[in-house]
Amino acid sequence: MAPARAPGSPSGALCRQLLLTLAILTFACDACKTVTLHVPAKLDAEKFIGRVNLKECFKSATLIHSSDPDFQILEDGSVYTTHAILLSSEKSSFTILLSNTETQEEKEILVLLEHQTKKRHSQEKVLRRAKRRWAPIPCSVPENSLGPFPLFLQQIQSDTAQNYTIYYSISGPGVDKEPRNLFYVERDTGNLFCTASIDRETYPLFELVAFATTPDGYTPEYPLTLVIRIEDENDNAPIFTETSYSFEVFENSKVGTTVGQVCATDQDEPDTLHTRLKYSIIEQFPALPTLFSMHPTTGVITTSSSKLDRELIDKYQLKIKVQDMDGQYFGLQTTAICIINIEDVNDNLPTFTRSSYVASVEENRIDVEILRVAVRDKDLINTANWRANYTILKGNEDGNFKIVTDSQTNEGVLCVVKPLNYEEKQQVTLEIGVVNEAPYTGTSRSTTNMATVTVNVQNQDEGPECDPRVQTVRIKENVPVGTKTIGYKAYDPETGSSSGIRYKKSSDPEGWVDVDENSGVITILKRLDREARSGVYNISIIASDKDGRTCNGVLGIVLEDVNDNGPVIRQWTVVICKTVMSSAEIVAVDPDEPIHGPPFDFSLEGVSDSEVLRMWRLTKVNDTAARLSYLNDLRFGKYTVPVRVTDRLGQSLVTQLVVILCDCVTPNDCSLPPVPRTSNGEVILGKWAILAILLGIALLFCILFTLVCGATTGADKKPKVFPDDLAQQNLIVSNTEAPGDDKVYSTNDFTTHAVGGSAHGIGGTLGSRVKNGGQETIEMVKGGHQTMESCQETGHHHTLERCKEGGQHTLDSCRGGPVATDNCKYTYSEWYTYTQPRLGEESIRGHTLVKN
């Protein structure tokens, strides 16, 4: 800490220098060692100034303090400044205090700081710094001390007491904070006292702050931190985390198998002998044999024997102990209970209570229980180690029996699932076995226990027996109606005879046969067709005895084939892509059996018809196929070719084959709407062609009707003149049949072109031209309401007359020629007489009226 300031005279400087040297020498004599550090006169805060080897002086120091609060010493001996310092003498020093609270040893290291300064401070300040002894002294209090109280702990002193009257005081927990009034210090002497016993588990240490002040309130020293440790006493016994433990382990476990682990805690000071615990088993119940052991340090319980047998003892109880002081006799201890349950394994086989059993059952009975068998098993009830699985090992080759487990009683239930026949077997011997659901883990070589069951079959008065159930009879197809043949036969199993058994049919899909009630003989009622029923016709029969007991059977009538069908070509339509194919393959099939089928003979029907022979040719490919090819370059279209196919016995059939000649690459690409043709090339119109013709006729009638209506309407109205804008139009007359001179006439920009000999009206004006020698006539009708005037041409002159309400108009010729106009004097009848013969002329192509 900073030295106290006191006045002094320059004449005493030498004296104070000697006192500083004497103090340093005195400290050096008492210190463990002296270390010199060379530092500048001015030191910044938290600056590293050097390192001191502390272990050379005290290897087991628990507290490290500096006598000067301006410096801080770390555990590795590093020395740092706590704040900025300006050293005032060439040599300064402070002491490092080392102490061990357990051994109460203390040692000191003197640190000398050498530096140079331009200005020297007063020798008094140097002397006061060198003599300072205000540092914490290690202190401890025994836990639960018996006193006498107040108990003296230590004395705190300040070197400034040589020059001042110093009053000491303390503050902190245990003084003026909870727990209050445990410590106090004598004001004048600095003696520190404890007033009561302290529990370390509640307050392991106290950090107090000591103060040194003068009566006038001046503080020559920095506050001093005092650490008071409470020395632990072994006053707490270890406690298990649970009062009772429960573990499980399987029976027959190997030695060293872990059963479980226990744990205890101790509130005394850790890492001391007071908290070094040891575990042990005090007692086992049942006591013998000893089966468990406990690790003394970890508390792990393991098996010490492999003779754990649940069937003998299924639970063990252990009394366990934990003791501190490393298990020494004077250590504190606690006990607990540990329950170990032995888990079951399948180490016991189920065994039948008897080695043989006898049961009986009536013949023809099914789904009936005939016997229950029981087993013994020592393993745990209602577990997979105890539940039984039963099987029939021998004697059930026909599948008449099955055995299942009753889940409630664990018994085996033997049942009949397929009827037994007394006449065939009167006694059946079964060998059954039993195992557990869980795999066997014991030492026995055989894992299945076996027993014998003898089943006696009891006779029963039975009804007729249909055996075999399905019987067959062979009949040729197409036999005459009324033909009789053998039918179904059933018999009485008791007598082996069919006498007294009656028959009736229960199913006859086609109604082909009748069944005689007494004999079972069948009579043909309708024509039999083998091809209709795929060769076999089944009818259901019911046979009954006098007591009404019945059995059911099936009579299969095998229909023998006769050659009653000719070969047929199934694919009636054939597509020949003419661009890539010249023929097509046709295949015939015969529904009769092969003996009445191929090889087939293919021929064209109607050999006398030379047209068919000129167009088509058949070439045999194999026994069932032929190739049809065309001979001439036939047109695309559809043709009908009759083909006769004959089987090996001469039965034949004609097929009308439709052949399509198409412009395609593959038959699927054929999109030609073919025109049906006969073999002689006769054209037949299709429905779409007929519809097109009718639509054309209707259109012509519409056009004619429009023309007639327009002409009739024009006769009832006044004639109209040319439109006002006609002067701005050009009338072009063209004739495409023969060349002619182009002629242009213009009157007030109204121009007429005569080209060839055709006339056509544009802009709603219809014009027609008639040429007579050197004259051309141009007629104009607009909207069907205009009158027509003729223009007479003499030489190269044309006359155009314009009608407007009976008035006369004169149009100038564009070439200077005179143009005469005439009144509209023609009636509808004259116009009709003039135009009608000309509607059919093919030479008229059109007039074009072109606007300028």
RACORVEN-V126738 format. One record per backbone hydrogen bond with DSSP energy under -0.5 kcal/mol. CO is the residue of the C=O (numbers start at 0). NH is the residue of the N-H. If there is no record, write none. Layout:
co=CO nh=NH
co=CO nh=NH
This chain:
co=8 nh=11
co=9 nh=12
co=11 nh=15
co=12 nh=16
co=13 nh=17
co=14 nh=18
co=15 nh=19
co=16 nh=20
co=17 nh=21
co=18 nh=22
co=19 nh=23
co=20 nh=24
co=21 nh=25
co=22 nh=26
co=23 nh=27
co=24 nh=28
co=25 nh=29
co=26 nh=30
co=32 nh=109
co=34 nh=111
co=36 nh=38
co=36 nh=113
co=40 nh=42
co=40 nh=86
co=42 nh=84
co=43 nh=46
co=46 nh=80
co=49 nh=78
co=51 nh=53
co=53 nh=56
co=53 nh=57
co=57 nh=60
co=62 nh=98
co=64 nh=96
co=66 nh=68
co=67 nh=70
co=69 nh=81
co=69 nh=82
co=71 nh=79
co=73 nh=76
co=76 nh=51
co=77 nh=73
co=78 nh=48
co=78 nh=49
co=79 nh=71
co=80 nh=45
co=84 nh=42
co=84 nh=86
co=87 nh=120
co=89 nh=114
co=91 nh=112
co=93 nh=110
co=94 nh=66
co=94 nh=96
co=95 nh=97
co=95 nh=108
co=96 nh=64
co=97 nh=106
co=98 nh=61
co=98 nh=62
co=99 nh=103
co=99 nh=104
co=104 nh=99
co=106 nh=97
co=107 nh=31
co=107 nh=32
co=108 nh=95
co=109 nh=34
co=109 nh=111
co=110 nh=93
co=111 nh=36
co=111 nh=113
co=112 nh=91
co=113 nh=38
co=121 nh=124
co=121 nh=125
co=122 nh=126
co=123 nh=127
co=124 nh=128
co=125 nh=129
co=126 nh=130
co=128 nh=131
co=132 nh=134
co=138 nh=228
co=140 nh=230
co=141 nh=144
co=149 nh=151
co=150 nh=193
co=153 nh=191
co=157 nh=160
co=158 nh=161
co=159 nh=162
co=159 nh=163
co=163 nh=165
co=164 nh=214
co=166 nh=212
co=168 nh=210
co=170 nh=208
co=171 nh=174
co=171 nh=175
co=171 nh=176
co=173 nh=181
co=173 nh=182
co=174 nh=180
co=176 nh=173
co=178 nh=181
co=181 nh=194
co=183 nh=192
co=185 nh=189
co=186 nh=167
co=189 nh=155
co=190 nh=185
co=191 nh=152
co=191 nh=153
co=192 nh=183
co=193 nh=149
co=193 nh=150
co=197 nh=143
co=197 nh=199
co=198 nh=201
co=198 nh=202
co=203 nh=229
co=205 nh=207
co=205 nh=227
co=207 nh=225
co=208 nh=170
co=209 nh=223
co=210 nh=168
co=211 nh=220
co=212 nh=166
co=213 nh=216
co=217 nh=213
co=217 nh=219
co=223 nh=209
co=224 nh=226
co=225 nh=207
co=225 nh=227
co=226 nh=138
co=226 nh=228
co=227 nh=205
co=228 nh=140
co=228 nh=230
co=230 nh=142
co=232 nh=234
co=238 nh=264
co=242 nh=336
co=244 nh=338
co=246 nh=340
co=248 nh=342
co=249 nh=252
co=253 nh=256
co=256 nh=302
co=259 nh=300
co=262 nh=240
co=264 nh=238
co=268 nh=271
co=271 nh=274
co=272 nh=275
co=272 nh=324
co=274 nh=276
co=275 nh=325
co=277 nh=322
co=279 nh=281
co=279 nh=320
co=282 nh=318
co=284 nh=316
co=288 nh=290
co=290 nh=303
co=290 nh=304
co=292 nh=301
co=294 nh=298
co=295 nh=278
co=298 nh=261
co=299 nh=294
co=300 nh=258
co=300 nh=259
co=301 nh=292
co=302 nh=255
co=306 nh=308
co=307 nh=251
co=308 nh=311
co=308 nh=312
co=313 nh=341
co=315 nh=339
co=316 nh=284
co=317 nh=319
co=317 nh=337
co=318 nh=281
co=318 nh=282
co=319 nh=335
co=320 nh=279
co=321 nh=333
co=322 nh=277
co=323 nh=326
co=324 nh=327
co=327 nh=330
co=331 nh=323
co=333 nh=321
co=335 nh=319
co=336 nh=244
co=337 nh=317
co=337 nh=339
co=338 nh=246
co=338 nh=340
co=339 nh=315
co=340 nh=248
co=340 nh=342
co=342 nh=250
co=344 nh=346
co=345 nh=440
co=345 nh=441
co=350 nh=375
co=354 nh=451
co=356 nh=453
co=358 nh=455
co=360 nh=457
co=361 nh=364
co=367 nh=415
co=370 nh=413
co=372 nh=411
co=373 nh=352
co=375 nh=350
co=379 nh=382
co=382 nh=385
co=382 nh=386
co=383 nh=436
co=383 nh=437
co=386 nh=436
co=388 nh=434
co=390 nh=392
co=390 nh=432
co=393 nh=430
co=395 nh=398
co=399 nh=416
co=399 nh=417
co=401 nh=414
co=403 nh=412
co=404 nh=406
co=405 nh=409
co=410 nh=405
co=410 nh=412
co=411 nh=372
co=411 nh=413
co=412 nh=403
co=413 nh=369
co=413 nh=370
co=414 nh=401
co=414 nh=416
co=415 nh=366
co=415 nh=367
co=419 nh=363
co=419 nh=421
co=420 nh=423
co=420 nh=424
co=425 nh=456
co=427 nh=429
co=427 nh=454
co=429 nh=431
co=429 nh=452
co=430 nh=392
co=430 nh=393
co=431 nh=450
co=432 nh=390
co=433 nh=448
co=434 nh=388
co=448 nh=433
co=450 nh=431
co=451 nh=356
co=452 nh=429
co=452 nh=454
co=453 nh=358
co=453 nh=455
co=454 nh=427
co=455 nh=360
co=455 nh=457
co=457 nh=362
co=459 nh=461
co=462 nh=492
co=463 nh=465
co=464 nh=466
co=464 nh=490
co=468 nh=470
co=468 nh=553
co=470 nh=555
co=472 nh=557
co=474 nh=559
co=475 nh=478
co=479 nh=482
co=482 nh=523
co=484 nh=521
co=490 nh=464
co=490 nh=492
co=491 nh=495
co=491 nh=496
co=496 nh=491
co=497 nh=500
co=501 nh=543
co=503 nh=541
co=506 nh=539
co=507 nh=510
co=511 nh=524
co=511 nh=525
co=513 nh=522
co=515 nh=519
co=516 nh=502
co=519 nh=487
co=520 nh=515
co=521 nh=484
co=522 nh=513
co=523 nh=481
co=527 nh=477
co=527 nh=529
co=528 nh=532
co=529 nh=532
co=529 nh=534
co=532 nh=535
co=534 nh=558
co=536 nh=556
co=538 nh=554
co=539 nh=505
co=539 nh=506
co=540 nh=552
co=541 nh=503
co=542 nh=550
co=543 nh=501
co=544 nh=547
co=548 nh=544
co=550 nh=542
co=552 nh=540
co=553 nh=470
co=553 nh=555
co=554 nh=538
co=554 nh=556
co=555 nh=472
co=555 nh=557
co=556 nh=536
co=556 nh=558
co=557 nh=474
co=557 nh=559
co=559 nh=476
co=561 nh=563
co=567 nh=569
co=567 nh=588
co=569 nh=571
co=571 nh=657
co=573 nh=659
co=574 nh=576
co=575 nh=577
co=575 nh=661
co=576 nh=579
co=576 nh=580
co=581 nh=629
co=583 nh=627
co=585 nh=625
co=586 nh=569
co=588 nh=567
co=592 nh=595
co=593 nh=596
co=596 nh=647
co=600 nh=645
co=602 nh=643
co=605 nh=608
co=607 nh=609
co=608 nh=612
co=609 nh=613
co=610 nh=614
co=611 nh=615
co=614 nh=630
co=616 nh=628
co=618 nh=626
co=622 nh=599
co=623 nh=587
co=624 nh=620
co=624 nh=621
co=625 nh=585
co=626 nh=618
co=626 nh=628
co=627 nh=583
co=628 nh=616
co=631 nh=633
co=636 nh=660
co=637 nh=676
co=638 nh=640
co=638 nh=658
co=640 nh=656
co=641 nh=604
co=642 nh=654
co=643 nh=602
co=644 nh=652
co=645 nh=600
co=646 nh=649
co=650 nh=566
co=650 nh=646
co=652 nh=644
co=654 nh=642
co=654 nh=656
co=656 nh=640
co=656 nh=658
co=657 nh=573
co=658 nh=638
co=658 nh=660
co=659 nh=575
co=659 nh=661
co=660 nh=636
co=661 nh=577
co=661 nh=578
co=661 nh=663
co=665 nh=668
co=666 nh=669
co=671 nh=673
co=673 nh=675
co=674 nh=637
co=675 nh=683
co=676 nh=639
co=677 nh=680
co=681 nh=677
co=685 nh=689
co=686 nh=690
co=687 nh=691
co=688 nh=692
co=689 nh=693
co=690 nh=694
co=691 nh=695
co=692 nh=696
co=693 nh=697
co=694 nh=698
co=695 nh=699
co=696 nh=700
co=697 nh=701
co=698 nh=702
co=699 nh=703
co=700 nh=704
co=701 nh=705
co=702 nh=706
co=703 nh=707
co=704 nh=708
co=705 nh=709
co=706 nh=710
co=707 nh=711
co=708 nh=712
co=709 nh=713
co=710 nh=714
co=711 nh=715
co=712 nh=715
co=713 nh=716
co=718 nh=804
co=719 nh=786
co=722 nh=725
co=723 nh=726
co=724 nh=727
co=725 nh=728
co=727 nh=851
co=728 nh=750
co=729 nh=731
co=729 nh=849
co=730 nh=732
co=730 nh=752
co=731 nh=847
co=732 nh=754
co=733 nh=757
co=742 nh=753
co=744 nh=751
co=746 nh=749
co=748 nh=750
co=749 nh=746
co=750 nh=730
co=751 nh=744
co=752 nh=732
co=752 nh=754
co=753 nh=742
co=754 nh=757
co=757 nh=733
co=758 nh=846
co=761 nh=764
co=763 nh=765
co=763 nh=782
co=764 nh=766
co=765 nh=780
co=767 nh=778
co=769 nh=771
co=769 nh=776
co=770 nh=772
co=771 nh=774
co=774 nh=771
co=776 nh=769
co=776 nh=778
co=778 nh=767
co=780 nh=765
co=780 nh=782
co=781 nh=784
co=784 nh=719
co=789 nh=791
co=791 nh=793
co=792 nh=794
co=793 nh=795
co=793 nh=796
co=796 nh=793
co=797 nh=799
co=798 nh=800
co=803 nh=806
co=806 nh=803
co=812 nh=815
co=816 nh=812
co=822 nh=824
co=826 nh=830
co=827 nh=831
co=828 nh=832
co=829 nh=833
co=830 nh=834
co=831 nh=835
co=832 nh=836
co=834 nh=837
co=834 nh=838
co=835 nh=838
co=837 nh=840
co=840 nh=843
co=842 nh=844
co=845 nh=733
co=845 nh=759
co=846 nh=848
co=847 nh=731
co=847 nh=849
co=849 nh=729
